[in-house]
């Protein structure tokens, strides 16, 4: 652009080179594509059912018009719209990140035709609507699974069968990118340090090492360490003291209240609330799958940690222990990645509790949950473990959201606009 005049960019690519790039894109991701299909399904399918539950008559009417359409865009808009009904930007972010990783969105219509039967997809959309209208949620869940299997599942199957994978060392794994641009390094380091403060290298420490030592340890600049510590101060997990260093507050220590005027704090506490929902709706299948595949020795180590936590007054760590167990022992790499992100977002929420005086009722509820999880795991009852976590998580969503609203966050902040959002404007959106 020069002197107010726009610059026109003309991109030309030889068809052969374009095919080479497409082939290369898929070959670098083919090893993780099937895993991500299974992993993302465990998270998103229960959320889609909930989206249908929350859809009103106008929503269903709009979805019916999409189901009557004739393009692949109808299918994409249909499920984006349903997922938006739960108003959870993290869920939308995961949906788009998985879709972009597979690369199916980049295929031309004639290429997509070879992977899916467009007419059959629209028929399945109509069947989903009939079941939602009848309130038949169990059959709707089954219908959604079938739809996903014959659309995304079929496409992923065919791509992985046709395109040989690049060498293992070149494979690009799925990474769930929640943060974008500059904040990513700082926020990710905050999350890592919170883990170190609560259950890691700094759990027995009172102060951080010097900025220079931390810079060398974590491979970032001193200025990045300063920004990171500033956010930890704002969150309440640390306190920089002139002449002494940065004090840190571990598990059980009373810390400073979060600075709710900080954009970083407000943003990540909103993510914290949203991560609760992802856990609540997906934990049953994910935890059952993980515990079923884990060895007796691995489960015994978890029991030992739970026992020690109850003995030393750390019952509040129970949910974290199970999240960490899933991130380590789930048979699906995608689940380990997604639940790892959920875990670190939970860490951001700990100062909300640690900065307040804890009621005896809260202590009893926390201890009761820990005992139930310990007993269920001792009996190798994966089903009851999953149910207990789901019930506990739903209780926490309500309490946490209420506290944040009382602290000055707005409902709009707790449900921030996702990175990519489908905007629907009635009839015109179908033209």
C-alpha positions as a Python dict, from the first residue, in 0.01 Angstrom:
ca = {
    (1, 'X'): (0, 0, 0),
    (2, 'X'): (140, 344, -96),
    (3, 'X'): (-11, 694, -55),
    (4, 'X'): (-350, 550, 30),
    (5, 'X'): (-358, 321, -273),
    (6, 'X'): (-417, -49, -220),
    (7, 'X'): (-168, -307, -343),
    (8, 'X'): (-304, -589, -552),
    (9, 'X'): (-141, -926, -487),
    (10, 'X'): (-164, -1188, -761),
    (11, 'X'): (-80, -1543, -662),
    (12, 'X'): (-28, -1803, -931),
    (13, 'X'): (67, -2162, -869),
    (14, 'X'): (128, -2448, -1104),
    (15, 'X'): (-138, -2723, -1047),
    (16, 'X'): (135, -2981, -1009),
    (17, 'X'): (309, -2780, -738),
    (18, 'X'): (-23, -2726, -564),
    (19, 'X'): (-82, -3102, -552),
    (20, 'X'): (267, -3152, -413),
    (21, 'X'): (196, -2904, -131),
    (22, 'X'): (-137, -3072, -51),
    (23, 'X'): (27, -3415, -48),
    (24, 'X'): (305, -3285, 175),
    (25, 'X'): (59, -3119, 416),
    (26, 'X'): (-133, -3442, 475),
    (27, 'X'): (175, -3666, 487),
    (28, 'X'): (317, -3459, 773),
    (29, 'X'): (0, -3505, 982),
    (30, 'X'): (-125, -3847, 881),
    (31, 'X'): (9, -4028, 1190),
    (32, 'X'): (-194, -3814, 1433),
    (33, 'X'): (-508, -3769, 1223),
    (34, 'X'): (-686, -4087, 1335),
    (35, 'X'): (-588, -4028, 1696),
    (36, 'X'): (-723, -3672, 1683),
    (37, 'X'): (-1046, -3796, 1525),
    (38, 'X'): (-1107, -4022, 1826),
    (39, 'X'): (-982, -3769, 2081),
    (40, 'X'): (-1178, -3469, 1958),
    (41, 'X'): (-1489, -3686, 1931),
    (42, 'X'): (-1473, -3766, 2303),
    (43, 'X'): (-1470, -3393, 2381),
    (44, 'X'): (-1700, -3247, 2117),
    (45, 'X'): (-1978, -3506, 2079),
    (46, 'X'): (-2126, -3452, 2429),
    (47, 'X'): (-2102, -3075, 2371),
    (48, 'X'): (-2294, -3102, 2044),
    (49, 'X'): (-2574, -3292, 2219),
    (50, 'X'): (-2586, -3017, 2481),
    (51, 'X'): (-2592, -2758, 2203),
    (52, 'X'): (-2903, -2923, 2059),
    (53, 'X'): (-3058, -2928, 2408),
    (54, 'X'): (-3013, -2552, 2437),
    (55, 'X'): (-3135, -2473, 2085),
    (56, 'X'): (-3467, -2289, 2074),
    (57, 'X'): (-3739, -2299, 1805),
    (58, 'X'): (-3572, -2023, 1600),
    (59, 'X'): (-3239, -2203, 1618),
    (60, 'X'): (-3393, -2529, 1499),
    (61, 'X'): (-3570, -2346, 1215),
    (62, 'X'): (-3238, -2201, 1098),
    (63, 'X'): (-3074, -2544, 1120),
    (64, 'X'): (-3360, -2689, 914),
    (65, 'X'): (-3286, -2442, 635),
    (66, 'X'): (-2922, -2548, 638),
    (67, 'X'): (-3026, -2913, 626),
    (68, 'X'): (-3231, -2834, 314),
    (69, 'X'): (-2925, -2687, 142),
    (70, 'X'): (-2699, -2844, -119),
    (71, 'X'): (-2341, -2742, -30),
    (72, 'X'): (-2061, -2852, 200),
    (73, 'X'): (-2075, -2511, 366),
    (74, 'X'): (-2421, -2606, 497),
    (75, 'X'): (-2267, -2895, 687),
    (76, 'X'): (-1991, -2680, 835),
    (77, 'X'): (-2232, -2403, 937),
    (78, 'X'): (-2479, -2655, 1079),
    (79, 'X'): (-2241, -2796, 1338),
    (80, 'X'): (-2069, -2466, 1411),
    (81, 'X'): (-2409, -2316, 1488),
    (82, 'X'): (-2505, -2606, 1718),
    (83, 'X'): (-2175, -2586, 1904),
    (84, 'X'): (-2218, -2212, 1952),
    (85, 'X'): (-2539, -2271, 2147),
    (86, 'X'): (-2334, -2368, 2454),
    (87, 'X'): (-2147, -2037, 2420),
    (88, 'X'): (-1806, -2182, 2507),
    (89, 'X'): (-1522, -2025, 2306),
    (90, 'X'): (-1275, -2295, 2411),
    (91, 'X'): (-1499, -2559, 2255),
    (92, 'X'): (-1522, -2358, 1933),
    (93, 'X'): (-1147, -2307, 1936),
    (94, 'X'): (-1088, -2682, 1969),
    (95, 'X'): (-1335, -2752, 1688),
    (96, 'X'): (-1152, -2517, 1451),
    (97, 'X'): (-803, -2621, 1557),
    (98, 'X'): (-885, -2987, 1490),
    (99, 'X'): (-1052, -2901, 1157),
    (100, 'X'): (-753, -2694, 1045),
    (101, 'X'): (-512, -2970, 1147),
    (102, 'X'): (-693, -3228, 931),
    (103, 'X'): (-687, -2986, 637),
    (104, 'X'): (-1025, -3101, 503),
    (105, 'X'): (-1143, -2739, 490),
    (106, 'X'): (-880, -2666, 226),
    (107, 'X'): (-1001, -2925, -23),
    (108, 'X'): (-1182, -2804, -333),
    (109, 'X'): (-1544, -2915, -381),
    (110, 'X'): (-1455, -3177, -642),
    (111, 'X'): (-1189, -3320, -409),
    (112, 'X'): (-1433, -3327, -117),
    (113, 'X'): (-1693, -3504, -334),
    (114, 'X'): (-1468, -3807, -355),
    (115, 'X'): (-1455, -3830, 24),
    (116, 'X'): (-1822, -3778, 117),
    (117, 'X'): (-2175, -3827, -15),
    (118, 'X'): (-2318, -3474, 9),
    (119, 'X'): (-2680, -3584, -22),
    (120, 'X'): (-2636, -3840, 257),
    (121, 'X'): (-2481, -3576, 483),
    (122, 'X'): (-2784, -3349, 445),
    (123, 'X'): (-3017, -3642, 518),
    (124, 'X'): (-2826, -3709, 839),
    (125, 'X'): (-2857, -3344, 938),
    (126, 'X'): (-3235, -3372, 899),
    (127, 'X'): (-3241, -3688, 1111),
    (128, 'X'): (-3046, -3511, 1386),
    (129, 'X'): (-3303, -3233, 1382),
    (130, 'X'): (-3595, -3476, 1409),
    (131, 'X'): (-3438, -3646, 1710),
    (132, 'X'): (-3357, -3311, 1874),
    (133, 'X'): (-3713, -3192, 1817),
    (134, 'X'): (-3842, -3509, 1984),
    (135, 'X'): (-3600, -3472, 2275),
    (136, 'X'): (-3456, -3818, 2207),
    (137, 'X'): (-3108, -3733, 2332),
    (138, 'X'): (-2965, -4085, 2346),
    (139, 'X'): (-3055, -4157, 1983),
    (140, 'X'): (-2937, -3808, 1888),
    (141, 'X'): (-2596, -3884, 2038),
    (142, 'X'): (-2586, -4206, 1836),
    (143, 'X'): (-2692, -4020, 1520),
    (144, 'X'): (-2420, -3760, 1571),
    (145, 'X'): (-2158, -4031, 1612),
    (146, 'X'): (-2276, -4199, 1292),
    (147, 'X'): (-2275, -3868, 1107),
    (148, 'X'): (-1924, -3788, 1221),
    (149, 'X'): (-1805, -4136, 1129),
    (150, 'X'): (-1934, -4112, 771),
    (151, 'X'): (-1810, -3754, 722),
    (152, 'X'): (-1489, -3667, 907),
    (153, 'X'): (-1411, -4029, 993),
    (154, 'X'): (-1448, -4150, 636),
    (155, 'X'): (-1240, -3862, 500),
    (156, 'X'): (-961, -3919, 753),
    (157, 'X'): (-968, -4293, 678),
    (158, 'X'): (-930, -4241, 305),
    (159, 'X'): (-654, -3984, 340),
    (160, 'X'): (-452, -4202, 577),
    (161, 'X'): (-493, -4500, 342),
    (162, 'X'): (-397, -4312, 25),
    (163, 'X'): (-118, -4085, 149),
    (164, 'X'): (191, -4249, 301),
    (165, 'X'): (325, -4071, 610),
    (166, 'X'): (641, -3865, 610),
    (167, 'X'): (924, -3997, 832),
    (168, 'X'): (845, -3999, 1205),
    (169, 'X'): (1093, -3723, 1283),
    (170, 'X'): (912, -3492, 1040),
    (171, 'X'): (560, -3564, 1165),
    (172, 'X'): (375, -3260, 1302),
    (173, 'X'): (169, -3353, 1611),
    (174, 'X'): (-158, -3184, 1696),
    (175, 'X'): (-109, -2893, 1936),
    (176, 'X'): (-411, -2719, 2081),
    (177, 'X'): (-325, -2350, 2044),
    (178, 'X'): (-533, -2148, 2288),
    (179, 'X'): (-315, -1839, 2292),
    (180, 'X'): (-208, -1642, 1989),
    (181, 'X'): (83, -1412, 1902),
    (182, 'X'): (296, -1254, 2176),
    (183, 'X'): (103, -1361, 2490),
    (184, 'X'): (156, -1728, 2407),
    (185, 'X'): (509, -1759, 2551),
    (186, 'X'): (430, -1556, 2862),
    (187, 'X'): (97, -1727, 2939),
    (188, 'X'): (239, -2072, 2872),
    (189, 'X'): (529, -2000, 3108),
    (190, 'X'): (287, -1873, 3374),
    (191, 'X'): (100, -2204, 3348),
    (192, 'X'): (423, -2402, 3375),
    (193, 'X'): (537, -2205, 3680),
    (194, 'X'): (199, -2249, 3849),
    (195, 'X'): (244, -2625, 3812),
    (196, 'X'): (595, -2598, 3959),
    (197, 'X'): (465, -2388, 4251),
    (198, 'X'): (181, -2623, 4342),
    (199, 'X'): (308, -2974, 4269),
    (200, 'X'): (649, -2938, 4104),
    (201, 'X'): (1002, -2810, 4163),
    (202, 'X'): (897, -2507, 4371),
    (203, 'X'): (631, -2679, 4586),
    (204, 'X'): (862, -2669, 4891),
    (205, 'X'): (1013, -2327, 4813),
    (206, 'X'): (922, -1986, 4952),
    (207, 'X'): (1085, -1771, 4682),
    (208, 'X'): (1165, -1794, 4313),
    (209, 'X'): (1531, -1803, 4206),
    (210, 'X'): (1671, -1486, 4047),
    (211, 'X'): (1538, -1372, 3711),
    (212, 'X'): (1872, -1457, 3552),
    (213, 'X'): (1864, -1815, 3681),
    (214, 'X'): (1505, -1861, 3569),
    (215, 'X'): (1591, -1716, 3229),
    (216, 'X'): (1862, -1979, 3180),
    (217, 'X'): (1647, -2259, 3318),
    (218, 'X'): (1348, -2193, 3092),
    (219, 'X'): (1536, -2071, 2786),
    (220, 'X'): (1367, -1731, 2760),
    (221, 'X'): (1483, -1373, 2798),
    (222, 'X'): (1497, -1195, 3134),
    (223, 'X'): (1231, -954, 3008),
    (224, 'X'): (998, -1251, 2942),
    (225, 'X'): (1060, -1373, 3298),
    (226, 'X'): (976, -1024, 3429),
    (227, 'X'): (649, -1016, 3234),
    (228, 'X'): (565, -1367, 3353),
    (229, 'X'): (630, -1284, 3718),
    (230, 'X'): (422, -969, 3678),
    (231, 'X'): (125, -1181, 3567),
    (232, 'X'): (183, -1421, 3859),
    (233, 'X'): (175, -1119, 4092),
    (234, 'X'): (-149, -999, 3936),
    (235, 'X'): (-297, -1347, 3969),
    (236, 'X'): (-206, -1360, 4339),
    (237, 'X'): (17, -1667, 4314),
    (238, 'X'): (333, -1464, 4382),
    (239, 'X'): (442, -1137, 4543),
    (240, 'X'): (754, -946, 4444),
    (241, 'X'): (918, -785, 4748),
    (242, 'X'): (1183, -516, 4704),
    (243, 'X'): (1520, -633, 4828),
    (244, 'X'): (1406, -991, 4884),
    (245, 'X'): (1283, -1136, 4558),
    (246, 'X'): (955, -1296, 4455),
    (247, 'X'): (764, -1485, 4718),
    (248, 'X'): (548, -1775, 4598),
    (249, 'X'): (238, -1923, 4756),
    (250, 'X'): (208, -2299, 4739),
    (251, 'X'): (-80, -2535, 4813),
    (252, 'X'): (-252, -2448, 5140),
    (253, 'X'): (-91, -2104, 5173),
    (254, 'X'): (-312, -1795, 5191),
    (255, 'X'): (-225, -1580, 4890),
    (256, 'X'): (-314, -1237, 4761),
    (257, 'X'): (-648, -1187, 4587),
    (258, 'X'): (-625, -1172, 4206),
    (259, 'X'): (-610, -829, 4047),
    (260, 'X'): (-932, -835, 3849),
    (261, 'X'): (-835, -518, 3663),
    (262, 'X'): (-559, -713, 3483),
    (263, 'X'): (-660, -814, 3127),
    (264, 'X'): (-437, -1124, 3150),
    (265, 'X'): (-605, -1236, 3472),
    (266, 'X'): (-956, -1170, 3343),
    (267, 'X'): (-889, -1349, 3016),
    (268, 'X'): (-741, -1661, 3171),
    (269, 'X'): (-999, -1685, 3448),
    (270, 'X'): (-1263, -1680, 3175),
    (271, 'X'): (-1079, -1970, 3009),
    (272, 'X'): (-1071, -2140, 3350),
    (273, 'X'): (-1452, -2135, 3368),
    (274, 'X'): (-1484, -2257, 3010),
    (275, 'X'): (-1240, -2543, 3075),
    (276, 'X'): (-1469, -2663, 3356),
    (277, 'X'): (-1744, -2718, 3099),
    (278, 'X'): (-1518, -2912, 2864),
    (279, 'X'): (-1418, -3137, 3153),
    (280, 'X'): (-1773, -3178, 3286),
    (281, 'X'): (-1916, -3295, 2954),
    (282, 'X'): (-1627, -3515, 2842),
    (283, 'X'): (-1481, -3664, 3160),
    (284, 'X'): (-1701, -3975, 3178),
    (285, 'X'): (-1579, -4137, 2859),
    (286, 'X'): (-1225, -3999, 2883),
    (287, 'X'): (-1165, -4117, 3240),
    (288, 'X'): (-1327, -4457, 3184),
    (289, 'X'): (-1111, -4507, 2876),
    (290, 'X'): (-794, -4404, 3061),
    (291, 'X'): (-855, -4611, 3375),
    (292, 'X'): (-955, -4915, 3169),
    (293, 'X'): (-627, -4900, 2976),
    (294, 'X'): (-401, -4809, 3269),
    (295, 'X'): (-201, -5081, 3444),
    (296, 'X'): (-260, -5185, 3805),
    (297, 'X'): (78, -5040, 3898),
    (298, 'X'): (-12, -4701, 3747),
    (299, 'X'): (-344, -4692, 3932),
    (300, 'X'): (-174, -4795, 4258),
    (301, 'X'): (64, -4499, 4227),
    (302, 'X'): (-237, -4269, 4187),
    (303, 'X'): (-399, -4425, 4496),
    (304, 'X'): (-82, -4360, 4693),
    (305, 'X'): (-86, -3992, 4593),
    (306, 'X'): (-454, -3960, 4689),
    (307, 'X'): (-386, -4127, 5024),
    (308, 'X'): (-96, -3893, 5100),
    (309, 'X'): (-299, -3588, 4998),
    (310, 'X'): (-576, -3680, 5241),
    (311, 'X'): (-327, -3750, 5521),
    (312, 'X'): (-149, -3416, 5478),
    (313, 'X'): (-454, -3196, 5422),
    (314, 'X'): (-416, -3163, 5045),
    (315, 'X'): (-750, -3313, 4940),
    (316, 'X'): (-806, -3015, 4711),
    (317, 'X'): (-551, -3173, 4475),
    (318, 'X'): (-774, -3473, 4400),
    (319, 'X'): (-916, -3342, 4073),
    (320, 'X'): (-572, -3227, 3957),
    (321, 'X'): (-429, -3573, 4029),
    (322, 'X'): (-682, -3730, 3795),
    (323, 'X'): (-625, -3468, 3525),
    (324, 'X'): (-250, -3531, 3541),
    (325, 'X'): (-315, -3905, 3534),
    (326, 'X'): (-514, -3864, 3212),
    (327, 'X'): (-247, -3642, 3053),
    (328, 'X'): (10, -3912, 3126),
    (329, 'X'): (-173, -4240, 3072),
    (330, 'X'): (-455, -4184, 2822),
    (331, 'X'): (-398, -4416, 2524),
    (332, 'X'): (-482, -4125, 2291),
    (333, 'X'): (-218, -3858, 2231),
    (334, 'X'): (-488, -3605, 2145),
    (335, 'X'): (-658, -3654, 2481),
    (336, 'X'): (-325, -3611, 2657),
    (337, 'X'): (-276, -3283, 2469),
    (338, 'X'): (-631, -3150, 2527),
    (339, 'X'): (-652, -3251, 2892),
    (340, 'X'): (-305, -3110, 2949),
    (341, 'X'): (-442, -2772, 2838),
    (342, 'X'): (-747, -2813, 3062),
    (343, 'X'): (-518, -2891, 3357),
    (344, 'X'): (-304, -2579, 3316),
    (345, 'X'): (-615, -2362, 3286),
    (346, 'X'): (-734, -2508, 3617),
    (347, 'X'): (-409, -2389, 3776),
    (348, 'X'): (-503, -2028, 3697),
    (349, 'X'): (-811, -2067, 3913),
    (350, 'X'): (-642, -2184, 4233),
    (351, 'X'): (-573, -1833, 4374),
    (352, 'X'): (-950, -1769, 4367),
    (353, 'X'): (-979, -2024, 4647),
    (354, 'X'): (-644, -1969, 4815),
    (355, 'X'): (-704, -1595, 4862),
    (356, 'X'): (-1025, -1647, 5060),
    (357, 'X'): (-1105, -1786, 5401),
    (358, 'X'): (-1220, -2143, 5355),
    (359, 'X'): (-1546, -2247, 5519),
    (360, 'X'): (-1577, -2578, 5710),
    (361, 'X'): (-1845, -2679, 5460),
    (362, 'X'): (-1600, -2641, 5171),
    (363, 'X'): (-1343, -2853, 5354),
    (364, 'X'): (-1598, -3129, 5412),
    (365, 'X'): (-1715, -3125, 5049),
    (366, 'X'): (-1355, -3142, 4924),
    (367, 'X'): (-1264, -3423, 5162),
    (368, 'X'): (-1582, -3612, 5076),
    (369, 'X'): (-1500, -3593, 4705),
    (370, 'X'): (-1144, -3713, 4772),
    (371, 'X'): (-1270, -4010, 4975),
    (372, 'X'): (-1524, -4105, 4710),
    (373, 'X'): (-1260, -4096, 4436),
    (374, 'X'): (-1016, -4296, 4650),
    (375, 'X'): (-1276, -4560, 4733),
    (376, 'X'): (-1397, -4591, 4373),
    (377, 'X'): (-1044, -4622, 4240),
    (378, 'X'): (-958, -4878, 4511),
    (379, 'X'): (-1250, -5089, 4386),
    (380, 'X'): (-1138, -5030, 4025),
    (381, 'X'): (-1478, -4869, 3961),
    (382, 'X'): (-1402, -4645, 3663),
    (383, 'X'): (-1770, -4568, 3606),
    (384, 'X'): (-1826, -4424, 3955),
    (385, 'X'): (-1496, -4232, 3937),
    (386, 'X'): (-1616, -4066, 3618),
    (387, 'X'): (-1962, -3990, 3757),
    (388, 'X'): (-1816, -3838, 4072),
    (389, 'X'): (-1584, -3608, 3876),
    (390, 'X'): (-1870, -3499, 3651),
    (391, 'X'): (-2096, -3413, 3946),
    (392, 'X'): (-1815, -3234, 4131),
    (393, 'X'): (-1718, -3034, 3822),
    (394, 'X'): (-2073, -2915, 3752),
    (395, 'X'): (-2099, -2791, 4113),
    (396, 'X'): (-1775, -2599, 4074),
    (397, 'X'): (-1886, -2432, 3748),
    (398, 'X'): (-2178, -2260, 3919),
    (399, 'X'): (-1980, -2148, 4224),
    (400, 'X'): (-1683, -2021, 4022),
    (401, 'X'): (-1891, -1832, 3768),
    (402, 'X'): (-2093, -1666, 4044),
    (403, 'X'): (-1777, -1556, 4228),
    (404, 'X'): (-1619, -1409, 3914),
    (405, 'X'): (-1936, -1217, 3830),
    (406, 'X'): (-1940, -1078, 4184),
    (407, 'X'): (-1574, -979, 4137),
    (408, 'X'): (-1653, -759, 3838),
    (409, 'X'): (-1619, -984, 3535),
    (410, 'X'): (-1910, -953, 3295),
    (411, 'X'): (-2107, -1243, 3143),
    (412, 'X'): (-1968, -1135, 2804),
    (413, 'X'): (-1610, -1171, 2931),
    (414, 'X'): (-1673, -1521, 3063),
    (415, 'X'): (-1802, -1614, 2719),
    (416, 'X'): (-1547, -1431, 2504),
    (417, 'X'): (-1567, -1435, 2127),
    (418, 'X'): (-1357, -1725, 1995),
    (419, 'X'): (-1077, -1686, 1745),
    (420, 'X'): (-1306, -1783, 1456),
    (421, 'X'): (-1679, -1740, 1506),
    (422, 'X'): (-1968, -1807, 1272),
    (423, 'X'): (-2193, -1502, 1255),
    (424, 'X'): (-2549, -1581, 1159),
    (425, 'X'): (-2776, -1299, 1043),
    (426, 'X'): (-3099, -1474, 958),
    (427, 'X'): (-3220, -1538, 606),
    (428, 'X'): (-2941, -1341, 440),
    (429, 'X'): (-2682, -1583, 572),
    (430, 'X'): (-2826, -1855, 349),
    (431, 'X'): (-2797, -1658, 27),
}
